[in-house]
Amino acid sequence: MTVISSKPVSMAEAAELLTARGKESELGYEQKEALAHAERFSKSSAKEAVALIKDLMKNKKLTPESAIKLVDIHPKKPDTVRAIILREKIDLSDDEIVEVLKLLD
């Protein structure tokens, strides 16, 4: 199999993609495990995840990857938001973090 392109997606989107692919052909072991994981741990539907990512991306400081991680994890506390965005070296104000938490709630 050759990778033509790649882009980050949320767990909910991955579950939807793998489910659709499973209808076309047999999923491999890794794909089945990824689907089971995504279905078990995704916090929203693919449609909701896309909308949340779009809303989060209105904050120009967030990267697509950090927005996706925030949607996947759905943090409830400011410190968890800080921990998620720390890897990207993003500095959000306390007000911006509160706004992120409101969007995800």
Rosetta blueprint (number, residue, H / E / L):
1 M L
2 T L
3 V L
4 I L
5 S L
6 S L
7 K L
8 P L
9 V L
10 S L
11 M H
12 A H
13 E H
14 A H
15 A H
16 E H
17 L H
18 L H
19 T H
20 A H
21 R H
22 G H
23 K H
24 E H
25 S L
26 E L
27 L L
28 G L
29 Y H
30 E H
31 Q H
32 K H
33 E H
34 A H
35 L H
36 A H
37 H H
38 A H
39 E H
40 R H
41 F H
42 S L
43 K L
44 S L
45 S L
46 A H
47 K H
48 E H
49 A H
50 V H
51 A H
52 L H
53 I H
54 K H
55 D H
56 L H
57 M L
58 K L
59 N L
60 K L
61 K L
62 L L
63 T L
64 P H
65 E H
66 S H
67 A H
68 I H
69 K H
70 L H
71 V H
72 D H
73 I H
74 H L
75 P L
76 K L
77 K L
78 P H
79 D H
80 T H
81 V H
82 R H
83 A H
84 I H
85 I H
86 L H
87 R L
88 E L
89 K L
90 I L
91 D L
92 L L
93 S L
94 D H
95 D H
96 E H
97 I H
98 V H
99 E H
100 V H
101 L H
102 K H
103 L H
104 L H
105 D L
